Amino acid sequence: MEGQVLKKNIHRFAPSPTGYLHLGNARTAIFNFLLAKKNNGEFILRLDDTDQERSNQHYIDQIKYDLEWLGICWDKVEQQSKRLDRYRDILNSLIKNGNVYECFETTIELDLKRKKQLNSGQPPVYDRQSLKLSDKDKTELRKKVNSYFRFHLSGNKVTWKDKIAGDVEVQTNVVSDPILIKANGQFLYTLASVIDDIDFKISEVVRGVDHLTNTAVQIEIFKTLVGSNPEFAHHSLIVNSSGENFSKRANSLSIKELREKGVEPGAVCSILVNLGNGKRMEIKNDLPDFAKDFDLKAFNTSPTKFNTEDLYALSRVALSK
């Protein structure tokens, strides 16, 4: 696979247009935008829309509108649904080289396997049963079910120096070989994102700490394809007063909702930039003004509590500036 991963100062924000932008992923967008701005780099908006059943043009338009409202501008937009041929080419090369293998279990069969493993005290890791199938077995199974494909993990320890989490180690022998393409033909984030990050020469991937295990898996794919990977930084997740993560599926404080309630964009940006950095709250109405002093070293991976009343109070201050 041609192309180099490591090129300085190219960042991306990669939402899936299956719902409205909420505070959690808006924070990720802000972090990446500020880093690109600080280093005179490039900021890419990448729409992860391979899920054709749930992706929606309405959400694409709304995400763009919400980002603009926050003060985030992008250098270019990329859309995964327009890159499917590229993903197929890379998938085929991985299959040819033995890095990816075909599987045939149905969703029900996989659920039963997981339940049996859990009931017997074993980790719910895919048993690689499909690797034991003969060519004749596969031919017969293809007549009955649609197959899907998994990446063959090494089982080794994956380590990296995370810009927020520090030294990270993930043992991949306790992780299931990731599914790259579903039985319905949908490419999943795991492979598509790696190919995009290589092709667009992303230098640093900044995202939530819930992606740590996923990052270890993707590092193996990066190294299989090009021998190197971007730098990574995993920030804390925002939780509400009950300690629950913000989720777009639960429609927890979407940017759209906050805007319709009259909250100032400067207040939203100010609170998201300052949450969890241990510093005195700075209030700025223009997001790019935060870029000069923005530093990932100020953050950690501990859950960050968000208080709605603080946002409304900050909005009143931002409005008066």
BELGI-V77367 format. One record per helix or strand of 2 or more residues. SS is the DSSP state (H for helix, E for strand). FROM is the first residue (numbers start at 1). TO is the last residue. Records with the same first field share a line. If there is no record, write none. Layout:
BEGIN
SS = FROM-TO / FROM-TO
END
This chain:
BEGIN
E = 10-13 / 42-47 / 76-79 / 100-103 / 148-151 / 157-162 / 166-171 / 179-181 / 204-208 / 231-235 / 238-239 / 304-305
H = 23-38 / 57-70 / 80-82 / 84-96 / 107-119 / 129-132 / 135-142 / 172-174 / 189-199 / 209-225 / 255-260 / 265-274 / 287-290 / 296-298 / 308-320
END
